[in-house]
Amino acid sequence: MIGNLDSALETVREMLAREAPFEHVEAYIENNASLDAEQRAVLWLYAWCGGQASELRSIVTAEQTPA
């Protein structure tokens, strides 16, 4: 299943690089039946970060500060 995510991530990366309309990226993520909900969430975060892996990494690994 990880291979599916890697492939989908590469596709989203390419779509963002060629500045495809965001609704096309959205449709690709939502209509990709080979991905589970968690994998779709990863792609959504990546797309919302504009394809910046470092920004995605900082979101995913952020430590919560005590309230």
Phi and psi in degrees as a GROMACS rama.xvg file:
@    title "Ramachandran Plot"
@    xaxis  label "Phi"
@    yaxis  label "Psi"
@TYPE xy
-63.5637  -36.2619  ILE-2
-58.047  -37.8682  GLY-3
-63.344  -41.2229  ASN-4
-66.5095  -43.3932  LEU-5
-58.9099  -44.6992  ASP-6
-64.5613  -44.2753  SER-7
-65.492  -39.3352  ALA-8
-62.5561  -41.4682  LEU-9
-63.4483  -40.6673  GLU-10
-63.66  -45.2791  THR-11
-62.9395  -41.8754  VAL-12
-57.821  -45.1329  ARG-13
-65.4499  -41.1544  GLU-14
-61.9473  -43.5711  MET-15
-67.0394  -38.5078  LEU-16
-64.0213  -35.8518  ALA-17
-92.8632  10.9246  ARG-18
57.4575  44.4907  GLU-19
-63.646  148.339  ALA-20
-55.3972  140.27  PRO-21
-60.423  -30.3675  PHE-22
-65.2697  -25.2961  GLU-23
-72.0909  -40.5458  HIS-24
-62.8317  -45.5672  VAL-25
-57.4381  -47.452  GLU-26
-63.1279  -41.0109  ALA-27
-60.5531  -46.3057  TYR-28
-64.5635  -48.8392  ILE-29
-68.9154  -29.5085  GLU-30
-97.413  6.0861  ASN-31
-85.7277  96.1177  ASN-32
-68.1119  -15.2501  ALA-33
-82.5365  -2.72713  SER-34
-107.317  144.073  LEU-35
-89.6585  177.499  ASP-36
-60.6445  -39.5811  ALA-37
-66.171  -39.9255  GLU-38
-66.9958  -38.4869  GLN-39
-62.4345  -39.0309  ARG-40
-62.067  -39.999  ALA-41
-61.6637  -44.3436  VAL-42
-64.3939  -39.8104  LEU-43
-60.5341  -46.9173  TRP-44
-59.2016  -44.9857  LEU-45
-60.3629  -46.1914  TYR-46
-64.1755  -43.0523  ALA-47
-65.8898  -26.8381  TRP-48
-81.9123  4.61117  CYS-49
71.7073  23.5569  GLY-50
78.9803  19.3715  GLY-51
-95.6427  100.763  GLN-52
-59.2029  -36.8694  ALA-53
-65.12  -36.3061  SER-54
-69.0258  -41.2371  GLU-55
-61.4575  -44.173  LEU-56
-59.3085  -41.9922  ARG-57
-67.8324  -31.9801  SER-58
-69.9785  -46.8244  ILE-59
-67.619  -35.9618  VAL-60
-100.304  6.9218  THR-61
-61.9574  135.431  ALA-62
-90.9493  138.927  GLU-63
-78.9904  136.837  GLN-64
-87.7897  145.498  THR-65
-60.638  143.665  PRO-66
